[in-house]
Amino acid sequence: MEAQTKTLTLAHSPDADDAFMFYALAHNKVPTGGLRFEHVLADIETLNQKARAGAYDVTAVSFHAYAYLHETYALLRAGSSFGDGCGPLVVARPNAIGAGKGSGLKAEDLRGKKVAIPGKLTSAYLLLKLFAGDFVAEPAPFDQIPAAVRDGKADAGLVIHEGQLTYAASGLVPVLDLGRWWKQETGLPVPLGGLAVRRALEPALIQRISDAVGASIRFALDHRADALDYALQFGRGVPRELGDRFVGMYVNQWTLDAGPDGLRSIQLLLDRARAAGLIPAPVVVELAPA
């Protein structure tokens, strides 16, 4: 018997890595088990807030935000973003704070400093809180952070998405790579975000969703040039070489299946956050399908 056709909302960021992952679903390149996805595009902090209200059937969320969503949403095994020794960057004007280059920033360098951040539910913000503790967080649209630092509206900026590769165009330098710091601390890939699915959906439907997402990611990896052509429409003018590099940073083996290392890394992030008083309650991280 064929699976019943069902329409679901699928919310994700309008960024090159998410677009790459969902190219096949957006263009009907893979079987979906009778599922039809309505794609909803919004920046990750908006999606985090919308998920707190249970707005979508399937949605990209920050792992930080999952601490507030885990009773309503489960994390899918497929569709996660992990960086292997690379991650969100803290950038600054030359010689403004820290060492000015590389990953020489110390926690005390940020004490009392104003840091532009892409949202208080992002994993990037949580990682920086775990690293530095006391700084003044100034939320800003993620794509406006480099300009805010360049213009002196913030002492430093926490950049995500393609900004990790394009900050130099604003005359800024890197002072901390949080992905590198996390790997040095834990030996694990840095956990950034994943796909969450409503727990209220039937297990068989969650399995169909997981299969469709996995098929889309595999298709993109197997048809990289075509998927990259589509993804770069969402790359905010990033050259193809940089766009390809960015996609390669965050669409990897853990995107197909977060696996034991991915699960361990997410759990450790939230355990450390709880120990530091940064999330309200302990969270036991599970991946679906079980």
Secondary structure, 3 states (H helix, E strand, C coil): CCCCCEEEEEEECCCHHHHHHHHHHHCCCCCCCCEEEEEEECCHHHHHHHHHCCCCCEEEEEHHHHCCCCCCEEEECCCCEEECCCCCEEEECCCCCCCCCCCCCCHHHHCCCEEEECCCCCHHHHHHHHHHCCCEEEECCHHHHHHHHHCCCCCEEEECCCHHHHHHHHCCEEEEEHHHHHHHHHCCCEEEEEEEEECCCCHHHHHHHHHHHHHHHHHHHHCHHHHHHHHHHHCCCCCHHHHHHHHHHHCCHHHHCCHHHHHHHHHHHHHHHHHCCCCCCCCCCCEECC
